[in-house]
Amino acid sequence: MKLCVIEGDGIGHEVVPAAVRVLRQVIPELEVVSAEAGWDRFQDTGEALPEETVKTAKDVGAVLFGACSSPSYAVAGYSSPIVSLRKRMETFANLRPTRFLPVPTARAGVDLVVVRENTEGLYVGDEHTDDAGNTGTATKRITRAATERIAHTAFRLARNEKRKRVTIVHKGNVLPQTDGLFRRVAYEVAKSYRDIETDDLLVDTAAYWMVKEPARFDVVLTPNLYGDILSDMAAAWGGGLGLAPALNIGSQVAVAEPVHGSAPDIAGKGIANPTAVILSAAMLLRHHWNKPAIADRIDAAVNAALSRGDYTADIVGDKGMSTAEFADIICAQLG
């Protein structure tokens, strides 16, 4: 088994090696191939996502991407390397699970997965400003083919994980030609999965229920932008972004990535929480390498550690353990 490892920026250089240690504990024969991408790489070379990294990722087929720093303003020649990598690898589905973890900020009873379409919506990158610089315009694109593909992914996941309901999230009352199409096609696909209950919510209503009663959700099927927002909202109930994993999947390549950013304020201090990256690596095992039993072992080790109060600084402050110490505990439990 081979893994392309891209540490990225900031705390990616700390949490990714911790997750690789955990993977090697359960898969000693794992071959790691390092590659570069990120804001730091762009500042050094003018390339955020080098072609050699794209080739390596495609050849290996499984990627663990750490964290990426991206400015909130336009920089000539720069675009987010993780967004670009998803597009280049054609990873059309983003899976964002949120389940209760034994930490003080988590909410009991929450166990949901946001299945986000990863290639369309407002994130197609078709955006421009007029010559006067006064009007910005972005294209939102929804197609039948991409919607059918992501809907089948959501319903298959629900069936495979013995989940009961898929909730389609949209804004079809205001955007009938785009979100309305997404809703309609998703319901058409639902007819092939009669064993799974299907309902739908407007995105603002879904946001309300994600705050008020997140346990009502099981599988949430959304276009790109809504999934980005709702999955971050959901992460609060799983203990926060430092514990939130994600996996981008396509027909051939999978890219695992934690939800958190590069956290430059704590980078280099050795205190970043590696849980999100470790759980993202477990998602690679479960959904890409088809080794759910090993993924279950990692999930159980993380739960056991957190249940004992083995917390990093983001959870308990100065009394928290270091990144390396937490990884040591998980590796020890995995034997």
Order of alpha helices (4+ residues) and beta strands (2+ residues): beta-alpha-beta-alpha-alpha-beta-alpha-beta-beta-beta-beta-alpha-beta-alpha-beta-alpha-beta-alpha-beta-beta-alpha-alpha-alpha-alpha
